[in-house]
Amino acid sequence: MLPPPRTEPDAPDEFRWLEETQGTAALDWVEAHNALTERTLFDAAFQATETRILEVLDSADRIPMVSKRGPDYYNFWRDAEHPRGLWRRTSWEDYCSAEPTWEVLLDVGALGRAEGVDWVWGGALFLRPAPDAPYERALIALSPDGGDAHRYREYDVVRQEFVLDGFDLPAAKSRVSWVDADTVHVATDFGPGSMTSSSYPRTVRTLRRGQEPDAAPVIFEVPPEHMMATVAHDQTPGYERDIAVDTIDFHSSRTFLRRDGEWARVDVPEHVYVSPHRQWLVLRPRTDWDVGGRTHPGGSLLIADLDMFMAGDRRFHTAFTPSPTSSLQSWSWTRDYLLVNVLQDVSSQILLLTPGESWAVRPLDACPPLHTVEAFAVDDEDDDAGNDYWLVSTGFLTPSTLSRGTIGGGHQRVRGSASFFDAGDFSVKQHFATSADGTQVPYFQVSRDDLPLDGANPTLLNGYGGFEHSLTPAYSPAVGRGWLERKTPEGRNGVYVLANIRGGGEYGPQWHHAALRENRHRAYEDFAAIAQDLIDRKVTSPALLGCTGRSNGGLLVGNMLTSYPGLFGAISCGVPLLDMQRYTQLGAGHSWIAEYGDPDNPEDWDFLRTFSPYHLLEPGIAYPPALIWTATSDDRVSPAHARKMVARMLCLGVENVSFHEALDGGHAGASDNSQAARMHAMSYEFLWRALVGKPQQSYS
């Protein structure tokens, strides 16, 4: 049942001035409210929490995840000595040793100091070398503030220096792909008319070395109301080709292959995701697809011969068919096999398929229950390691491990993360809550084995519920140290709960579709049902139940604040959407219309207004204490949402709301480990104090 709107949606917005991200008045407001929150919250107890979390984020006992290029294994690493990070590489033999010797290619902090810009690492795109030649060139992505806009600069990994007069693209929300040593496809901000309403590129040009970007020819473009245009060059030997994608919105697209100089569309419905791989065409429909006399359920994985498909043949092999309790999460090709990562009631399974006439299917490895395990190829083009795979396993109480295997030969552990909190007396259980429409909604509970069921346990409920994004078990030292190890004066530890509500992808696209647009309220009813189930089971009580969410999860907990205030004792709301009438005008909001609806369409606004927290606020309501936090440099979800929400709450006389805005860090809210530690500590410390009181002895 939709909650009724509680304010007049057409009333003047008295806080529109806070939408000026870098406006003087707005930043003065931010500075004043930051100072108030920091005076209240950032004391010795807070610093102790922050220090404990930073200790694990900077620890050398984490797994340095690597990607293989030729014989080398590349890694990006941050620690206390190098807060902005090191891009480095090593050999396989060294990587397997207890203390690998790393060759540093780029010190991002040193680069920033030399250039006067606090660069934030955004990744590296390698140019495939000629046969038997070493990898030499890469395009390095660097953000000036941690936002989504990146500068791309050409780097020589042999000489370990930026290439003089090499490719250098100004900071923008760009997409870049190597074509050859002297050519790249570039989708970027070329000036007026080159960006979509969603703030992403709508044109793609082919840029030659030394050429001015404006002189490069446009090879692909999309309408301005679509989300984004991209062109990628497939460098796979023997299968070199250009692939263009017209991303219409988050859930629909059109894919094209360039053949004989012309773009040929891959003829599938816009809801079908397309991925060419060598001679194969991989297709994943988001909704049921009737083709070739068969109905393929949404969430299936279909394989076709690419050339035959383009010629009109519509015969597929079904590599995976979802069930009511299982969903496809990802896939990866080795040289001779296809790895498929699946969830079964939000626990991992891995399937191994042998391409060809039989497409035989078998489990790759047994996965522990209530854990997340993912398998993906190491290097499918390597002569010796083409069928090797990485296996990453993690659980709420199980430190992450990295293994390497060869299909047909089993796998061996390579590295593991240290244990960063005492989990010996804790256990993980999965429960199901009954939502308002009768749907059974799963959630994970992490708590002590001897948990008293008397309603007296401080409990933190986390959720997201959008964009078909799945929340799965994962080892988090920040959760362990920031919440689970804490103790009340009576000796109670914190309880942590992860919700798998509709809108996510835990049960595939149908789980997502169930909470789209006018049905968005189902995600919020699911979350509220889990909260009520925790209360009914006497795990906790409203006064001791906190909730947290970020981004779309911030919208989720914003609706808990405004529509279910009696269920919660405190709320932490991070980098949130909150003004659903203006969201399409802020940041990248226009790109999310397919998820939420279009507020400029009166019929859509009729349901959007029912889950727009900014418009659901009203005087006289006893709202639980709330911390609403954001980042100035967030160019995805504008900080205006958080600013305006807090300003309106204060205007309505709500005194128990706090605000904090990091100046950089982008949508992640952190550009380095110290910022991440502060962000985590701020949320946990606020929630614990609101639920339990200022800590005297916080930890075990």
Secondary structure, DSSP 8 states (H G I E B T S, - for coil): ------S-TTS--TTGGGG-TT-HHHHHHHHHHHHHHHHHH-SHHHHHHHHHHHHHHS-TTS----EEETTEEEEEE--SS-TT-EEEEE-HHHHTSSS---EEEEEHHHHHHHHT---EEEEEEE----TT----EEEEEEESSSSS-EEEEEEETTTTEE-TT--EEEEES-EEEEEETTEEEEES--STTSB-TTSSB-EEEEEETT--GGGS-EEEE--TTSSEEEEEEE--TT--EEEEEEEEETTEEEEEEEETTEEEE--S-TTEEEEEETTEEEEEESS-EEETTEEE-TT-EEEEEHHHHHTT----EEEE--BTTEEEEEEEE-SS-EEEEEEETTEEEEEEEETTTT-EEEESS---TT-EEEEEES-TT-TTTTTEEEEEEEETTEEEEEEEEETTTEEEEEEE----S--TTEEEEEEEEE-TTS-EEEEEEEEETT---SS---EEEE----TT--------HHHIIIIITBB-TT--B-EEEEE--TTSSTT-HHHHHTTSGGGTHHHHHHHHHHHHHHHHTTS--GGGEEEEEETHHHHHHHHHHHH-GGG-SEEEEES----TTTGGGSTTGGGGHHHH--TTSHHHHHHHGGG-HHHH--TT-----EEEEEETT-SSS-THHHHHHHHHHHHTT--SEEEEEESSSGGGT-SSHHHHHHHHHHHHHHHHHHHT-S-SS-B-
